[in-house]
Amino acid sequence: MDVQRSFHNNPDISPIVLHSLLRLYAHYNTEISYCQGMNYIMGFLYYYLQNEEETFRFYVALMDRRMSRLFENDLSNMRPMFHMLNRLVAIFLPALADHFKVRFFALLEFHTHWKQKEKMDCNLYSSPWFITIFTNACQYNLDSLLVLKIWDCVILVIDPLFDCFEWQWIHENGI
């Protein structure tokens, strides 16, 4: 497990506790066990909840309701997310999409002398974002408002299955 690489500079996240929580989840869900990126999500939740049992319960709810599909089949379920991000970048940030293409062509021509035009897919830079629900971006700044806003979208917009009881629990725990 990648515990030593995640949140290693944060005294509020014990590597021993994080490792224990991840092992517990691996035993709980033997089909998925542990996948890269889970350490960031679990560490992020533990930082905000500061309670092992609540962290585990929240993580299980998140995985069981939405995220487990992402980690199934060697992360192949990320392909639709990559496709959507590529399309969104092309539609809303066409200059950036063109820049990625130009930079990638130059790299190909310089290193391999391959002249065939290929495009640079977002999976080269976005897979860590998706498999950690952007928590890897806040390894050194856990109070990132942007990450919290993204989590609002993940929980509120993407997953309408959370029922009122869970929302009350989330609200009471200050998430």
C-alpha positions in Angstrom: 0.0 0.0 0.0 1.2 3.5 -0.8 0.8 4.9 2.7 4.3 6.3 2.9 3.8 8.4 -0.2 0.5 10.0 0.9 0.3 12.7 3.4 3.7 11.8 4.9 4.3 15.4 5.9 1.0 15.8 7.8 1.1 15.0 11.5 -2.7 14.8 11.7 -2.7 11.7 9.5 -1.0 8.7 11.1 0.5 6.3 8.6 -0.2 3.5 11.0 -3.9 4.4 11.2 -4.1 5.0 7.4 -2.5 1.6 6.8 -4.9 -0.1 9.2 -7.9 1.5 7.5 -6.8 0.5 4.1 -6.1 -3.1 5.2 -9.5 -3.2 6.8 -11.2 -2.1 3.6 -9.1 -4.7 1.6 -10.5 -7.4 3.9 -14.0 -5.9 3.7 -14.1 -5.8 -0.1 -12.0 -8.7 -1.3 -13.1 -8.3 -4.9 -11.4 -4.9 -5.2 -9.0 -5.2 -2.2 -6.6 -2.2 -2.6 -6.0 -0.1 -5.7 -3.7 2.8 -6.2 -5.3 6.1 -5.1 -7.3 4.7 -2.3 -4.7 5.9 0.2 -5.4 9.5 -0.7 -9.1 9.2 -0.4 -8.9 7.4 2.9 -6.3 9.9 4.2 -8.4 12.9 3.1 -11.4 11.5 4.9 -9.5 10.7 8.1 -8.0 14.2 8.1 -11.5 15.7 8.2 -13.2 13.2 10.4 -10.3 12.3 12.8 -12.2 9.2 13.8 -11.3 5.8 12.4 -14.7 4.2 12.6 -16.5 7.2 10.9 -13.7 7.4 8.3 -14.2 3.7 7.4 -18.0 4.0 7.3 -17.9 7.0 5.1 -15.3 5.4 2.8 -17.4 2.2 2.5 -20.5 4.2 1.7 -18.6 6.2 -1.0 -17.1 3.1 -2.5 -20.2 0.9 -2.4 -22.5 3.6 -3.9 -20.3 5.0 -6.6 -16.6 4.6 -6.6 -16.1 0.9 -6.5 -17.0 0.7 -10.2 -14.0 2.9 -11.0 -11.6 0.5 -9.4 -13.0 -2.6 -11.0 -11.4 -4.4 -14.0 -8.0 -2.8 -13.8 -9.4 0.8 -13.9 -10.9 0.2 -17.3 -14.0 2.0 -16.2 -12.0 5.3 -16.3 -12.2 5.3 -20.1 -15.6 7.1 -20.3 -14.3 9.7 -17.9 -11.2 10.3 -20.1 -13.5 10.6 -23.1 -15.7 13.1 -21.4 -12.8 15.2 -20.2 -11.2 15.2 -23.7 -14.5 16.4 -25.1 -15.0 19.0 -22.4 -11.5 20.4 -22.9 -12.0 20.5 -26.7 -15.4 22.2 -26.3 -14.7 24.7 -23.5 -10.9 25.1 -23.8 -10.1 24.7 -27.5 -6.8 26.6 -27.3 -5.6 24.2 -24.5 -6.7 21.2 -26.5 -4.8 22.5 -29.5 -1.7 23.2 -27.3 -1.7 19.6 -26.1 -1.8 18.4 -29.7 1.0 20.7 -30.8 3.2 19.8 -27.8 2.6 16.1 -28.3 3.4 16.3 -32.0 6.7 18.1 -31.3 7.6 15.5 -28.7 6.9 12.7 -31.2 8.9 14.3 -34.0 11.8 15.1 -31.7 12.1 11.8 -29.9 10.9 9.3 -32.4 10.8 11.1 -35.7 7.3 9.8 -36.1 5.4 12.2 -38.3 1.9 10.7 -38.0 -0.5 13.0 -36.2 -1.7 11.6 -32.8 -3.5 13.4 -30.1 -2.5 13.7 -26.5 -5.3 12.1 -24.4 -6.1 13.5 -21.0 -5.4 10.1 -19.4 -1.7 11.1 -19.4 -2.4 13.7 -16.8 -5.8 13.1 -15.3 -5.8 9.5 -14.1 -4.4 10.5 -10.7 -7.2 13.1 -10.3 -9.9 10.5 -11.0 -8.6 7.6 -8.9 -8.1 9.9 -5.9 -11.2 12.1 -6.5 -8.7 15.0 -6.6 -7.4 14.4 -3.1 -3.8 13.8 -4.4 -3.9 17.5 -5.4 -4.1 18.5 -1.7 -1.4 16.3 -0.3 0.4 19.4 1.0 -2.6 21.6 1.5 -5.6 19.7 2.9 -7.6 22.8 3.4 -8.0 23.2 -0.4 -11.4 24.8 -1.1 -11.3 23.6 -4.7 -11.0 20.0 -3.6 -13.9 20.4 -1.1 -16.0 21.9 -3.9 -15.2 19.0 -6.2 -16.2 16.6 -3.3 -19.5 18.5 -3.0 -20.1 17.8 -6.7 -19.1 14.1 -6.3 -21.5 13.6 -3.4 -24.4 15.9 -4.3 -24.5 15.9 -8.1 -23.0 12.7 -9.2 -24.4 10.5 -6.4 -28.0 11.3 -5.6 -28.3 8.0 -3.8 -27.1 9.3 -0.5 -30.2 9.4 1.6 -31.3 11.9 4.2 -29.8 10.0 7.1 -26.3 10.0 5.5 -26.6 13.7 4.7 -27.6 14.4 8.4 -24.5 12.4 9.5 -22.3 14.3 7.1 -23.7 17.7 8.2 -23.3 16.8 11.9 -19.7 15.8 11.4 -18.8 19.1 9.6 -18.0 17.8 6.2 
